Amino acid sequence: MAYRVTKACLKCGYCVSRCPEEAIIADEKEPFDELILQPVHIDPEKCNDCGTCVSTEYWCPASAIISA
């Protein structure tokens, strides 16, 4: 099973520090008004399909990480 980040992503970057395998990678930051957005992607080489990223209701504020 693989996981992916959908377009629903808020680009908050919260998931980057929460992944135990460091498989969620921060892309280049995007300035937006007074905010700094942090787009992310999941590195399939590092992801071991542990399911942590989708395991609890409040893991991702936008529920933007899904199994592919």
PDB file with one MODEL, atoms N, CA, C and O in Angstrom:
MODEL        1
ATOM      1  N   MET A   1       0.847  -1.171   0.000  1.00  0.00           N
ATOM      2  CA  MET A   1       0.000   0.000   0.000  1.00  0.00           C
ATOM      3  C   MET A   1       0.894   1.235   0.000  1.00  0.00           C
ATOM      4  O   MET A   1       1.972   1.232   0.595  1.00  0.00           O
ATOM      5  N   ALA A   2       0.454   2.254  -0.648  1.00  0.00           N
ATOM      6  CA  ALA A   2       1.200   3.510  -0.691  1.00  0.00           C
ATOM      7  C   ALA A   2       0.283   4.637  -0.242  1.00  0.00           C
ATOM      8  O   ALA A   2      -0.941   4.514  -0.285  1.00  0.00           O
ATOM      9  N   TYR A   3       0.879   5.716   0.183  1.00  0.00           N
ATOM     10  CA  TYR A   3       0.128   6.887   0.621  1.00  0.00           C
ATOM     11  C   TYR A   3       0.505   8.067  -0.251  1.00  0.00           C
ATOM     12  O   TYR A   3       1.596   8.126  -0.819  1.00  0.00           O
ATOM     13  N   ARG A   4      -0.430   9.009  -0.344  1.00  0.00           N
ATOM     14  CA  ARG A   4      -0.145  10.206  -1.127  1.00  0.00           C
ATOM     15  C   ARG A   4      -0.831  11.406  -0.495  1.00  0.00           C
ATOM     16  O   ARG A   4      -1.774  11.265   0.284  1.00  0.00           O
ATOM     17  N   VAL A   5      -0.345  12.578  -0.843  1.00  0.00           N
ATOM     18  CA  VAL A   5      -0.896  13.835  -0.355  1.00  0.00           C
ATOM     19  C   VAL A   5      -1.822  14.368  -1.451  1.00  0.00           C
ATOM     20  O   VAL A   5      -1.409  14.509  -2.602  1.00  0.00           O
ATOM     21  N   THR A   6      -3.062  14.662  -1.093  1.00  0.00           N
ATOM     22  CA  THR A   6      -4.036  15.142  -2.071  1.00  0.00           C
ATOM     23  C   THR A   6      -4.017  16.668  -2.174  1.00  0.00           C
ATOM     24  O   THR A   6      -3.289  17.346  -1.449  1.00  0.00           O
ATOM     25  N   LYS A   7      -4.826  17.186  -3.084  1.00  0.00           N
ATOM     26  CA  LYS A   7      -4.935  18.634  -3.274  1.00  0.00           C
ATOM     27  C   LYS A   7      -5.585  19.322  -2.081  1.00  0.00           C
ATOM     28  O   LYS A   7      -5.547  20.548  -1.982  1.00  0.00           O
ATOM     29  N   ALA A   8      -6.176  18.557  -1.180  1.00  0.00           N
ATOM     30  CA  ALA A   8      -6.797  19.136   0.020  1.00  0.00           C
ATOM     31  C   ALA A   8      -5.758  19.640   1.022  1.00  0.00           C
ATOM     32  O   ALA A   8      -6.111  20.299   2.000  1.00  0.00           O
ATOM     33  N   CYS A   9      -4.502  19.341   0.788  1.00  0.00           N
ATOM     34  CA  CYS A   9      -3.421  19.727   1.698  1.00  0.00           C
ATOM     35  C   CYS A   9      -3.437  21.238   1.949  1.00  0.00           C
ATOM     36  O   CYS A   9      -3.494  22.038   1.016  1.00  0.00           O
ATOM     37  N   LEU A  10      -3.385  21.605   3.236  1.00  0.00           N
ATOM     38  CA  LEU A  10      -3.355  23.011   3.630  1.00  0.00           C
ATOM     39  C   LEU A  10      -1.955  23.604   3.589  1.00  0.00           C
ATOM     40  O   LEU A  10      -1.783  24.810   3.765  1.00  0.00           O
ATOM     41  N   LYS A  11      -0.957  22.762   3.358  1.00  0.00           N
ATOM     42  CA  LYS A  11       0.450  23.169   3.296  1.00  0.00           C
ATOM     43  C   LYS A  11       0.927  23.748   4.627  1.00  0.00           C
ATOM     44  O   LYS A  11       1.707  24.699   4.673  1.00  0.00           O
ATOM     45  N   CYS A  12       0.431  23.140   5.709  1.00  0.00           N
ATOM     46  CA  CYS A  12       0.808  23.622   7.040  1.00  0.00           C
ATOM     47  C   CYS A  12       2.138  23.026   7.504  1.00  0.00           C
ATOM     48  O   CYS A  12       2.800  23.610   8.362  1.00  0.00           O
ATOM     49  N   GLY A  13       2.542  21.882   6.958  1.00  0.00           N
ATOM     50  CA  GLY A  13       3.800  21.257   7.318  1.00  0.00           C
ATOM     51  C   GLY A  13       3.755  20.436   8.591  1.00  0.00           C
ATOM     52  O   GLY A  13       4.775  19.885   9.007  1.00  0.00           O
ATOM     53  N   TYR A  14       2.597  20.345   9.214  1.00  0.00           N
ATOM     54  CA  TYR A  14       2.461  19.606  10.481  1.00  0.00           C
ATOM     55  C   TYR A  14       2.904  18.155  10.350  1.00  0.00           C
ATOM     56  O   TYR A  14       3.518  17.615  11.271  1.00  0.00           O
ATOM     57  N   CYS A  15       2.611  17.528   9.249  1.00  0.00           N
ATOM     58  CA  CYS A  15       2.897  16.103   9.062  1.00  0.00           C
ATOM     59  C   CYS A  15       4.388  15.801   8.965  1.00  0.00           C
ATOM     60  O   CYS A  15       4.806  14.684   9.269  1.00  0.00           O
ATOM     61  N   VAL A  16       5.189  16.764   8.552  1.00  0.00           N
ATOM     62  CA  VAL A  16       6.622  16.532   8.348  1.00  0.00           C
ATOM     63  C   VAL A  16       7.292  16.053   9.635  1.00  0.00           C
ATOM     64  O   VAL A  16       8.078  15.106   9.611  1.00  0.00           O
ATOM     65  N   SER A  17       6.988  16.692  10.734  1.00  0.00           N
ATOM     66  CA  SER A  17       7.619  16.329  12.004  1.00  0.00           C
ATOM     67  C   SER A  17       6.960  15.126  12.666  1.00  0.00           C
ATOM     68  O   SER A  17       7.501  14.588  13.632  1.00  0.00           O
ATOM     69  N   ARG A  18       5.816  14.696  12.174  1.00  0.00           N
ATOM     70  CA  ARG A  18       5.074  13.611  12.798  1.00  0.00           C
ATOM     71  C   ARG A  18       5.369  12.237  12.206  1.00  0.00           C
ATOM     72  O   ARG A  18       5.054  11.226  12.833  1.00  0.00           O
ATOM     73  N   CYS A  19       5.951  12.173  11.043  1.00  0.00           N
ATOM     74  CA  CYS A  19       6.225  10.893  10.388  1.00  0.00           C
ATOM     75  C   CYS A  19       7.413  10.204  11.060  1.00  0.00           C
ATOM     76  O   CYS A  19       8.508  10.767  11.084  1.00  0.00           O
ATOM     77  N   PRO A  20       7.221   8.987  11.612  1.00  0.00           N
ATOM     78  CA  PRO A  20       8.322   8.322  12.311  1.00  0.00           C
ATOM     79  C   PRO A  20       9.462   7.885  11.387  1.00  0.00           C
ATOM     80  O   PRO A  20      10.584   7.678  11.848  1.00  0.00           O
ATOM     81  N   GLU A  21       9.189   7.747  10.111  1.00  0.00           N
ATOM     82  CA  GLU A  21      10.213   7.329   9.152  1.00  0.00           C
ATOM     83  C   GLU A  21      10.822   8.495   8.374  1.00  0.00           C
ATOM     84  O   GLU A  21      11.680   8.295   7.515  1.00  0.00           O
ATOM     85  N   GLU A  22      10.374   9.709   8.679  1.00  0.00           N
ATOM     86  CA  GLU A  22      10.807  10.916   7.958  1.00  0.00           C
ATOM     87  C   GLU A  22      10.581  10.780   6.457  1.00  0.00           C
ATOM     88  O   GLU A  22      11.394  11.227   5.648  1.00  0.00           O
ATOM     89  N   ALA A  23       9.450  10.146   6.099  1.00  0.00           N
ATOM     90  CA  ALA A  23       9.122   9.921   4.697  1.00  0.00           C
ATOM     91  C   ALA A  23       8.311  11.062   4.100  1.00  0.00           C
ATOM     92  O   ALA A  23       8.184  11.153   2.879  1.00  0.00           O
ATOM     93  N   ILE A  24       7.768  11.924   4.932  1.00  0.00           N
ATOM     94  CA  ILE A  24       7.035  13.079   4.425  1.00  0.00           C
ATOM     95  C   ILE A  24       8.031  14.217   4.336  1.00  0.00           C
ATOM     96  O   ILE A  24       8.568  14.684   5.341  1.00  0.00           O
ATOM     97  N   ILE A  25       8.261  14.647   3.117  1.00  0.00           N
ATOM     98  CA  ILE A  25       9.330  15.594   2.809  1.00  0.00           C
ATOM     99  C   ILE A  25       8.742  16.973   2.506  1.00  0.00           C
ATOM    100  O   ILE A  25       7.771  17.093   1.760  1.00  0.00           O
ATOM    101  N   ALA A  26       9.337  18.001   3.090  1.00  0.00           N
ATOM    102  CA  ALA A  26       8.928  19.376   2.830  1.00  0.00           C
ATOM    103  C   ALA A  26       9.539  19.848   1.518  1.00  0.00           C
ATOM    104  O   ALA A  26      10.739  19.702   1.287  1.00  0.00           O
ATOM    105  N   ASP A  27       8.707  20.407   0.678  1.00  0.00           N
ATOM    106  CA  ASP A  27       9.175  20.996  -0.568  1.00  0.00           C
ATOM    107  C   ASP A  27       9.546  22.454  -0.313  1.00  0.00           C
ATOM    108  O   ASP A  27       9.516  22.912   0.830  1.00  0.00           O
ATOM    109  N   GLU A  28       9.889  23.174  -1.354  1.00  0.00           N
ATOM    110  CA  GLU A  28      10.257  24.577  -1.213  1.00  0.00           C
ATOM    111  C   GLU A  28       9.087  25.385  -0.662  1.00  0.00           C
ATOM    112  O   GLU A  28       7.954  25.256  -1.125  1.00  0.00           O
ATOM    113  N   LYS A  29       9.375  26.211   0.324  1.00  0.00           N
ATOM    114  CA  LYS A  29       8.336  27.027   0.950  1.00  0.00           C
ATOM    115  C   LYS A  29       7.782  28.027  -0.043  1.00  0.00           C
ATOM    116  O   LYS A  29       8.494  28.532  -0.911  1.00  0.00           O
ATOM    117  N   GLU A  30       6.476  28.306   0.105  1.00  0.00           N
ATOM    118  CA  GLU A  30       5.791  29.242  -0.779  1.00  0.00           C
ATOM    119  C   GLU A  30       5.224  30.397   0.038  1.00  0.00           C
ATOM    120  O   GLU A  30       4.343  30.178   0.870  1.00  0.00           O
ATOM    121  N   PRO A  31       5.705  31.617  -0.177  1.00  0.00           N
ATOM    122  CA  PRO A  31       5.110  32.750   0.531  1.00  0.00           C
ATOM    123  C   PRO A  31       3.705  33.026  -0.015  1.00  0.00           C
ATOM    124  O   PRO A  31       3.474  32.955  -1.222  1.00  0.00           O
ATOM    125  N   PHE A  32       2.781  33.338   0.879  1.00  0.00           N
ATOM    126  CA  PHE A  32       1.403  33.650   0.491  1.00  0.00           C
ATOM    127  C   PHE A  32       0.889  34.691   1.469  1.00  0.00           C
ATOM    128  O   PHE A  32       0.673  34.391   2.643  1.00  0.00           O
ATOM    129  N   ASP A  33       0.692  35.907   0.994  1.00  0.00           N
ATOM    130  CA  ASP A  33       0.337  37.023   1.862  1.00  0.00           C
ATOM    131  C   ASP A  33       1.345  37.076   3.010  1.00  0.00           C
ATOM    132  O   ASP A  33       2.544  37.216   2.770  1.00  0.00           O
ATOM    133  N   GLU A  34       0.873  36.965   4.253  1.00  0.00           N
ATOM    134  CA  GLU A  34       1.777  37.003   5.399  1.00  0.00           C
ATOM    135  C   GLU A  34       2.102  35.605   5.920  1.00  0.00           C
ATOM    136  O   GLU A  34       2.710  35.464   6.981  1.00  0.00           O
ATOM    137  N   LEU A  35       1.706  34.591   5.193  1.00  0.00           N
ATOM    138  CA  LEU A  35       1.948  33.208   5.589  1.00  0.00           C
ATOM    139  C   LEU A  35       3.093  32.601   4.785  1.00  0.00           C
ATOM    140  O   LEU A  35       3.428  33.075   3.699  1.00  0.00           O
ATOM    141  N   ILE A  36       3.678  31.559   5.332  1.00  0.00           N
ATOM    142  CA  ILE A  36       4.648  30.760   4.588  1.00  0.00           C
ATOM    143  C   ILE A  36       4.048  29.364   4.473  1.00  0.00           C
ATOM    144  O   ILE A  36       3.901  28.665   5.476  1.00  0.00           O
ATOM    145  N   LEU A  37       3.710  28.965   3.280  1.00  0.00           N
ATOM    146  CA  LEU A  37       3.109  27.652   3.049  1.00  0.00           C
ATOM    147  C   LEU A  37       4.203  26.611   2.852  1.00  0.00           C
ATOM    148  O   LEU A  37       5.245  26.898   2.263  1.00  0.00           O
ATOM    149  N   GLN A  38       3.958  25.403   3.347  1.00  0.00           N
ATOM    150  CA  GLN A  38       4.950  24.334   3.288  1.00  0.00           C
ATOM    151  C   GLN A  38       4.369  23.129   2.546  1.00  0.00           C
ATOM    152  O   GLN A  38       3.829  22.223   3.182  1.00  0.00           O
ATOM    153  N   PRO A  39       4.468  23.099   1.204  1.00  0.00           N
ATOM    154  CA  PRO A  39       3.997  21.932   0.459  1.00  0.00           C
ATOM    155  C   PRO A  39       4.835  20.703   0.823  1.00  0.00           C
ATOM    156  O   PRO A  39       6.013  20.826   1.159  1.00  0.00           O
ATOM    157  N   VAL A  40       4.233  19.540   0.756  1.00  0.00           N
ATOM    158  CA  VAL A  40       4.925  18.299   1.118  1.00  0.00           C
ATOM    159  C   VAL A  40       4.636  17.204   0.096  1.00  0.00           C
ATOM    160  O   VAL A  40       3.692  17.291  -0.689  1.00  0.00           O
ATOM    161  N   HIS A  41       5.471  16.179   0.129  1.00  0.00           N
ATOM    162  CA  HIS A  41       5.220  14.964  -0.638  1.00  0.00           C
ATOM    163  C   HIS A  41       5.743  13.781   0.178  1.00  0.00           C
ATOM    164  O   HIS A  41       6.527  13.957   1.111  1.00  0.00           O
ATOM    165  N   ILE A  42       5.304  12.590  -0.181  1.00  0.00           N
ATOM    166  CA  ILE A  42       5.734  11.389   0.522  1.00  0.00           C
ATOM    167  C   ILE A  42       6.761  10.663  -0.334  1.00  0.00           C
ATOM    168  O   ILE A  42       6.501  10.334  -1.491  1.00  0.00           O
ATOM    169  N   ASP A  43       7.922  10.420   0.244  1.00  0.00           N
ATOM    170  CA  ASP A  43       9.000   9.715  -0.441  1.00  0.00           C
ATOM    171  C   ASP A  43       8.730   8.212  -0.354  1.00  0.00           C
ATOM    172  O   ASP A  43       8.810   7.643   0.734  1.00  0.00           O
ATOM    173  N   PRO A  44       8.413   7.558  -1.472  1.00  0.00           N
ATOM    174  CA  PRO A  44       8.091   6.127  -1.442  1.00  0.00           C
ATOM    175  C   PRO A  44       9.268   5.243  -1.038  1.00  0.00           C
ATOM    176  O   PRO A  44       9.072   4.108  -0.604  1.00  0.00           O
ATOM    177  N   GLU A  45      10.487   5.758  -1.179  1.00  0.00           N
ATOM    178  CA  GLU A  45      11.675   5.005  -0.775  1.00  0.00           C
ATOM    179  C   GLU A  45      11.801   4.930   0.756  1.00  0.00           C
ATOM    180  O   GLU A  45      12.310   3.945   1.290  1.00  0.00           O
ATOM    181  N   LYS A  46      11.341   5.961   1.447  1.00  0.00           N
ATOM    182  CA  LYS A  46      11.440   6.003   2.906  1.00  0.00           C
ATOM    183  C   LYS A  46      10.190   5.464   3.594  1.00  0.00           C
ATOM    184  O   LYS A  46      10.267   4.962   4.716  1.00  0.00           O
ATOM    185  N   CYS A  47       9.049   5.565   2.934  1.00  0.00           N
ATOM    186  CA  CYS A  47       7.780   5.150   3.534  1.00  0.00           C
ATOM    187  C   CYS A  47       7.745   3.634   3.689  1.00  0.00           C
ATOM    188  O   CYS A  47       7.984   2.899   2.730  1.00  0.00           O
ATOM    189  N   ASN A  48       7.442   3.167   4.909  1.00  0.00           N
ATOM    190  CA  ASN A  48       7.351   1.725   5.136  1.00  0.00           C
ATOM    191  C   ASN A  48       5.899   1.274   5.319  1.00  0.00           C
ATOM    192  O   ASN A  48       5.644   0.177   5.817  1.00  0.00           O
ATOM    193  N   ASP A  49       4.954   2.121   4.915  1.00  0.00           N
ATOM    194  CA  ASP A  49       3.523   1.819   4.985  1.00  0.00           C
ATOM    195  C   ASP A  49       3.048   1.527   6.403  1.00  0.00           C
ATOM    196  O   ASP A  49       2.189   0.668   6.604  1.00  0.00           O
ATOM    197  N   CYS A  50       3.597   2.232   7.387  1.00  0.00           N
ATOM    198  CA  CYS A  50       3.208   1.991   8.782  1.00  0.00           C
ATOM    199  C   CYS A  50       1.795   2.483   9.075  1.00  0.00           C
ATOM    200  O   CYS A  50       1.155   2.000  10.009  1.00  0.00           O
ATOM    201  N   GLY A  51       1.297   3.444   8.285  1.00  0.00           N
ATOM    202  CA  GLY A  51      -0.058   3.945   8.469  1.00  0.00           C
ATOM    203  C   GLY A  51      -0.198   5.032   9.517  1.00  0.00           C
ATOM    204  O   GLY A  51      -1.310   5.492   9.778  1.00  0.00           O
ATOM    205  N   THR A  52       0.895   5.450  10.120  1.00  0.00           N
ATOM    206  CA  THR A  52       0.829   6.494  11.140  1.00  0.00           C
ATOM    207  C   THR A  52       0.192   7.763  10.590  1.00  0.00           C
ATOM    208  O   THR A  52      -0.571   8.426  11.293  1.00  0.00           O
ATOM    209  N   CYS A  53       0.490   8.101   9.371  1.00  0.00           N
ATOM    210  CA  CYS A  53      -0.003   9.351   8.778  1.00  0.00           C
ATOM    211  C   CYS A  53      -1.520   9.380   8.580  1.00  0.00           C
ATOM    212  O   CYS A  53      -2.095  10.450   8.380  1.00  0.00           O
ATOM    213  N   VAL A  54      -2.160   8.236   8.633  1.00  0.00           N
ATOM    214  CA  VAL A  54      -3.614   8.184   8.469  1.00  0.00           C
ATOM    215  C   VAL A  54      -4.297   7.493   9.650  1.00  0.00           C
ATOM    216  O   VAL A  54      -5.466   7.122   9.553  1.00  0.00           O
ATOM    217  N   SER A  55      -3.584   7.318  10.757  1.00  0.00           N
ATOM    218  CA  SER A  55      -4.079   6.479  11.844  1.00  0.00           C
ATOM    219  C   SER A  55      -5.072   7.142  12.785  1.00  0.00           C
ATOM    220  O   SER A  55      -5.871   6.437  13.402  1.00  0.00           O
ATOM    221  N   THR A  56      -5.061   8.453  12.925  1.00  0.00           N
ATOM    222  CA  THR A  56      -5.985   9.102  13.845  1.00  0.00           C
ATOM    223  C   THR A  56      -6.782  10.180  13.132  1.00  0.00           C
ATOM    224  O   THR A  56      -6.362  10.710  12.103  1.00  0.00           O
ATOM    225  N   GLU A  57      -7.909  10.484  13.685  1.00  0.00           N
ATOM    226  CA  GLU A  57      -8.812  11.463  13.067  1.00  0.00           C
ATOM    227  C   GLU A  57      -8.167  12.836  12.914  1.00  0.00           C
ATOM    228  O   GLU A  57      -8.453  13.542  11.947  1.00  0.00           O
ATOM    229  N   TYR A  58      -7.313  13.224  13.838  1.00  0.00           N
ATOM    230  CA  TYR A  58      -6.745  14.568  13.814  1.00  0.00           C
ATOM    231  C   TYR A  58      -5.302  14.612  13.329  1.00  0.00           C
ATOM    232  O   TYR A  58      -4.612  15.609  13.540  1.00  0.00           O
ATOM    233  N   TRP A  59      -4.849  13.574  12.699  1.00  0.00           N
ATOM    234  CA  TRP A  59      -3.467  13.565  12.207  1.00  0.00           C
ATOM    235  C   TRP A  59      -3.220  14.741  11.259  1.00  0.00           C
ATOM    236  O   TRP A  59      -2.327  15.557  11.487  1.00  0.00           O
ATOM    237  N   CYS A  60      -4.001  14.817  10.222  1.00  0.00           N
ATOM    238  CA  CYS A  60      -3.892  15.904   9.247  1.00  0.00           C
ATOM    239  C   CYS A  60      -5.134  16.771   9.370  1.00  0.00           C
ATOM    240  O   CYS A  60      -6.245  16.251   9.263  1.00  0.00           O
ATOM    241  N   PRO A  61      -4.993  18.049   9.588  1.00  0.00           N
ATOM    242  CA  PRO A  61      -6.173  18.908   9.752  1.00  0.00           C
ATOM    243  C   PRO A  61      -7.110  18.870   8.553  1.00  0.00           C
ATOM    244  O   PRO A  61      -8.308  19.111   8.702  1.00  0.00           O
ATOM    245  N   ALA A  62      -6.591  18.576   7.377  1.00  0.00           N
ATOM    246  CA  ALA A  62      -7.413  18.544   6.167  1.00  0.00           C
ATOM    247  C   ALA A  62      -7.708  17.126   5.693  1.00  0.00           C
ATOM    248  O   ALA A  62      -8.372  16.948   4.672  1.00  0.00           O
ATOM    249  N   SER A  63      -7.229  16.118   6.413  1.00  0.00           N
ATOM    250  CA  SER A  63      -7.355  14.714   5.980  1.00  0.00           C
ATOM    251  C   SER A  63      -6.842  14.557   4.553  1.00  0.00           C
ATOM    252  O   SER A  63      -7.464  13.890   3.725  1.00  0.00           O
ATOM    253  N   ALA A  64      -5.708  15.176   4.280  1.00  0.00           N
ATOM    254  CA  ALA A  64      -5.170  15.233   2.918  1.00  0.00           C
ATOM    255  C   ALA A  64      -4.249  14.075   2.574  1.00  0.00           C
ATOM    256  O   ALA A  64      -3.835  13.950   1.421  1.00  0.00           O
ATOM    257  N   ILE A  65      -3.917  13.227   3.536  1.00  0.00           N
ATOM    258  CA  ILE A  65      -3.080  12.058   3.252  1.00  0.00           C
ATOM    259  C   ILE A  65      -3.992  10.847   3.174  1.00  0.00           C
ATOM    260  O   ILE A  65      -4.744  10.551   4.102  1.00  0.00           O
ATOM    261  N   ILE A  66      -3.909  10.150   2.040  1.00  0.00           N
ATOM    262  CA  ILE A  66      -4.771   8.996   1.823  1.00  0.00           C
ATOM    263  C   ILE A  66      -3.962   7.831   1.297  1.00  0.00           C
ATOM    264  O   ILE A  66      -2.848   8.008   0.805  1.00  0.00           O
ATOM    265  N   SER A  67      -4.520   6.647   1.402  1.00  0.00           N
ATOM    266  CA  SER A  67      -3.855   5.487   0.785  1.00  0.00           C
ATOM    267  C   SER A  67      -4.179   5.508  -0.695  1.00  0.00           C
ATOM    268  O   SER A  67      -5.317   5.746  -1.098  1.00  0.00           O
ATOM    269  N   ALA A  68      -3.175   5.258  -1.479  1.00  0.00           N
ATOM    270  CA  ALA A  68      -3.331   5.335  -2.939  1.00  0.00           C
ATOM    271  C   ALA A  68      -3.804   4.032  -3.522  1.00  0.00           C
ATOM    272  O   ALA A  68      -3.985   3.927  -4.735  1.00  0.00           O
TER     273      ALA A  68
ENDMDL
END
